Amino acid sequence: MATCAGIKRDGGRCTATVEPPQEYCFWHDPESADKRRRAASKGGKGKASKELPKIKALLEDLTDRVLSGELETGPASVANQLINTRLRALEAQRKQTELEDVLMRIEALEREREHRRQRGVNRW
């Protein structure tokens, strides 16, 4: 039973087992870097965190303009509906990214489980 040659973020050695001739687990394998990078780049997390302050500013401006009488409630209501649509789209994107991340992690765990099963190890 071989152990991953990768180093964790805390500087410690990775404890995942790998099937020889592999040296690295999925999370440390240089050949998996593109796959990990693609999954991370889909992460609407970064986009959402940039979008939310803009949306909050829009809402604050919209509220101020309605309360001051500068903007009528009809157009303000439509603008608010569009902002809500934008928020729902961001939330859907966040959920999709989260789901993809969980699926990747499950696949890695299933591969690890299969490797252990093949070696006759029935426990995690």
N, C-alpha and C positions, 0 to 999 in steps of 0.2 A: 504494500500500500504506500503510494507516494503522496507527498504533501506539496501543495502549490508553492512555487518558488517566489511568489509575489510578496510584496511588502504592503501592509495596510497603511492607512492614513496616519495612524498613531505611531508608525515606525515599527510596529511588531510584525512578525511573520504571519502570513495567511495560513489558516489551519484547515482549509478545504482540501479534501483528498482528490487526487487526479489519477486517471488510468494511464499508466505508462503506454506509450512514450511521451504523453503530454507532460509538460512541466508546469503549466499554469491553469488555473480555473478560468471560467468565462470572464470573471471580473478583472482578472490580471493578464489574460492572454493578449499579447500585442495584436494578434490576428483578429481579435474580436473588437478592436478599438473603433473601427468604422461603424460597426453595428451599435456599439454603446453610444458613440457620438451622435449617430442619426436619431436614436431614441431620445437622447438628452436634448437635441436641438428642436425636437417636436414639442418640447416642454413649454406649453403655453404659460407656464408659471412665470417665466421672465417677462413675457409680453403682458400678461395680466397685471403684474406688479408695476409696469410702466403705464398701462392704460388707466388703472384705477385712479391715480391722482388727477389725471386729465378729466375723467368723468366726474369726479367730485367737484373739480373747479367749474365744469360746465353746469352742474346742478346748482352750485352756489351762485354763479352768475345769473342763471335762469331765475332762481328764486329772488335775487336782489332786483332784477329788472321787472319782474311781475309786481313785487311789493312796492316799488317806486312808481309804478304806473307806466313805465317806459314800454313795456311789452304787454299786449293783451293776453288774457287767459287762454283763448283758443289756440293761437300759435304756440304758446308756452306748453299747452297740454300735448300738442303734437310732438314738440321737441322732447318732452319728457317721455313720451311713448317710444320714440326712437332711441333715447338713451337707455331705457329699460331693455329694448331689443338688443342693444349692444352688450349690455351686462349679461343677458341670457346667453349670447353667443360666446362670450368669454368664459362663462361657467361651463358651457358644453365642451369647449376646447380644453379647459382644465381637467374635466372628468375624463375625456378621451386620453389625454396625456397620462393621467394617473392610472387608467386602465392598462395602457400599453406598458407602463413601468411594472405594474403588478404581474402582467402576463409574462414579461421577460424574466422576472424573478421566479415565478412558478416554473417556467421552463428550465431555468438553471437548477432549481431544487429537484425537479423530476429527473434531469440528467444525472445529478449527484446520487439520487436514490437508485437509479438504474445501475450506475457504476458500483454502488455498494452491494446491490442485489447480485450482480454478476460475480462479485468477490465473495459472496456468501455472508456478508454482513447485513443482518436484518434489523439493526437499530440505527438511529440517527446518532 
